[in-house]
């Protein structure tokens, strides 16, 4: 029996679709239920940012979460497989008409991704003050709270609607299958069996 933590929303639905395809059986959370039990699996429906925590602490053997979350949280887990779903980018956004001045010593950036932001600006040898926000990040440059934002971008529509533009891409992200280190040792055969089935399904879908 494997316990798998899934993020709520679109990635959970796409992951369930993958699982349904490989096991030829429908996997679906009912109404507002947070746990789904089947013969071989227990699925947990949790917040995206919480998936690696459930996995790292052993409450789940496996998890599905964006590479951006894995990178941001710097947790001690096994990154098994890129599932090729939930594709997006982490990007720097600024006001339309502005330019990002890398020579400034005091750039203020609003983001919930503090580590990714700090590490990227450090790689450019630029000092940055990160203001942590959890939502409506696009507001920050518009009201003078920050010079720029670092956020997830799928189509760029949200930025454009708020008179912002993408100044620079930081990284590409997609949903990854991750494993708890102890589980990977203790349940290796079960995990690798699922890994191979998912790998095959992904390869088939890409043809």
C-alpha positions in Angstrom: 0.0 0.0 0.0 1.4 3.3 -1.1 0.2 6.7 0.2 0.5 9.5 -2.3 0.0 13.2 -1.5 -1.5 15.2 -4.4 -1.9 18.9 -4.7 -5.5 20.3 -5.0 -6.7 21.5 -8.3 -5.6 20.9 -11.9 -2.4 18.9 -11.2 -4.4 16.5 -9.0 -6.9 16.0 -11.8 -4.2 15.4 -14.4 -2.4 13.0 -12.0 -5.6 11.1 -11.4 -6.0 10.9 -15.1 -2.6 9.4 -15.5 -3.3 6.9 -12.7 -6.7 6.0 -14.2 -5.0 5.4 -17.6 -2.3 3.0 -16.3 -4.5 1.0 -13.9 -7.6 1.2 -16.2 -9.7 2.2 -13.1 -11.2 5.6 -12.3 -9.5 7.5 -9.5 -11.5 10.5 -8.2 -11.9 12.4 -4.9 -15.6 12.5 -3.9 -17.0 16.0 -3.1 -14.8 17.6 -0.4 -13.2 14.4 0.8 -9.4 14.7 1.4 -8.6 10.9 1.5 -9.3 8.4 -1.2 -8.5 4.7 -0.5 -8.3 2.0 -3.1 -6.9 -1.5 -3.0 -3.3 -0.5 -3.5 -3.2 3.2 -2.8 -4.2 5.9 -0.3 -4.4 9.4 -2.0 -4.3 12.6 0.1 -5.6 15.8 -1.3 -3.5 18.7 0.2 -2.3 22.2 -0.6 0.4 22.4 -3.2 3.0 23.8 -0.9 2.3 21.2 1.7 2.9 18.1 -0.5 6.7 18.0 0.1 6.2 18.3 3.9 3.9 15.3 4.0 6.5 13.4 2.0 9.6 14.5 3.9 8.0 13.7 7.2 6.8 10.3 6.1 3.0 10.9 6.2 3.1 10.1 2.5 5.4 7.7 0.6 5.1 9.7 -2.6 3.9 13.1 -3.7 3.2 15.1 -6.9 4.4 18.7 -6.7 5.8 21.4 -9.0 9.6 21.6 -9.4 9.3 25.3 -8.3 8.0 24.1 -4.9 10.7 21.5 -4.6 13.4 24.1 -5.5 11.9 26.7 -3.1 11.6 24.5 -0.1 15.0 22.7 -0.5 13.7 19.6 1.3 15.3 16.3 1.8 13.3 14.0 -0.6 14.0 11.8 -3.7 13.0 13.5 -7.0 11.9 10.6 -9.1 10.2 11.7 -12.3 9.1 14.7 -14.3 5.4 13.9 -15.1 5.3 16.5 -17.9 2.1 18.1 -16.6 1.3 21.4 -14.9 4.0 23.1 -17.0 4.7 26.8 -16.2 7.6 29.2 -15.6 8.8 31.1 -12.6 9.4 34.7 -14.0 10.2 38.2 -13.0 7.4 40.6 -13.6 7.6 44.4 -13.8 5.3 47.3 -14.8 4.6 47.7 -18.5 7.0 50.4 -19.7 9.6 49.8 -17.0 12.9 48.1 -17.5 14.7 45.9 -14.9 17.8 47.8 -13.8 20.4 45.2 -12.7 22.8 47.9 -11.7 20.6 49.1 -8.8 21.9 48.0 -5.4 18.4 47.9 -3.7 15.9 46.1 -5.9 12.7 45.3 -4.0 10.9 42.1 -5.1 7.6 40.8 -3.9 7.2 37.0 -4.0 6.1 33.9 -2.0 9.3 32.2 -3.5 11.9 33.8 -1.3 14.7 31.3 -1.8 14.3 31.1 -5.6 14.3 34.9 -5.8 17.3 35.4 -3.5 19.3 32.7 -5.3 18.6 34.0 -8.7 19.5 37.6 -7.9 22.6 36.3 -6.1 23.6 34.5 -9.3 23.5 37.9 -11.0 25.5 39.4 -8.1 22.7 41.8 -7.4 21.4 42.7 -3.9 17.7 42.1 -3.4 15.1 42.8 -0.7 12.4 40.1 -0.9 9.0 41.1 0.5 7.0 37.9 1.1 3.4 37.9 -0.1 1.1 35.0 -0.4 -1.5 36.4 -2.9 -2.4 39.2 -5.2 1.4 39.6 -5.8 0.7 41.6 -9.0 -0.5 44.5 -6.9 3.0 45.1 -5.3 4.6 47.0 -8.2 1.4 48.9 -9.0 1.2 50.5 -5.5 4.9 51.0 -5.0 5.5 48.2 -2.5 8.1 46.6 -4.8 10.0 47.2 -8.1 9.2 43.7 -9.4 7.6 40.4 -8.6 8.7 36.8 -8.9 5.7 34.5 -9.6 4.4 31.5 -11.5 3.5 32.3 -15.2 1.5 30.0 -17.4 0.2 32.2 -20.2 1.2 35.6 -18.9 -2.5 36.7 -19.0 -2.7 37.7 -15.3 0.3 39.9 -15.6 -1.0 41.6 -18.8 -4.4 42.2 -17.3 -2.6 44.0 -14.4 -0.4 46.1 -16.7 2.7 44.1 -16.0 5.1 42.2 -18.3 7.6 39.4 -18.0 11.0 40.9 -17.7 13.0 37.6 -17.4 12.3 33.9 -17.0 14.0 32.3 -13.9 13.1 28.6 -14.4 10.7 26.2 -16.1 8.6 24.0 -13.8 6.3 21.0 -14.1 4.8 18.5 -11.8 7.3 15.9 -10.4 6.8 12.6 -8.6 8.8 12.7 -5.3 9.4 10.1 -2.7 10.2 9.9 1.0 13.8 8.6 1.5 12.8 5.9 3.9 9.8 4.8 1.8 12.0 4.6 -1.2 14.2 2.1 0.6 11.5 0.1 2.4 9.0 0.1 -0.5 11.4 0.3 -3.4 9.8 -2.5 -5.6 6.3 -1.0 -5.3 7.5 2.5 -6.0 9.6 1.4 -9.0 6.7 -0.5 -10.4 4.6 2.6 -10.3 7.5 4.7 -11.6 7.9 2.4 -14.7 4.1 2.5 -15.4 4.0 6.3 -15.2 7.2 6.6 -17.3 5.6 4.4 -20.0 2.3 6.4 -19.9 4.2 9.7 -20.2 6.2 8.4 -23.2 3.0 7.1 -24.8 1.2 10.5 -24.4 4.1 12.4 -25.9 4.0 10.4 -29.2 
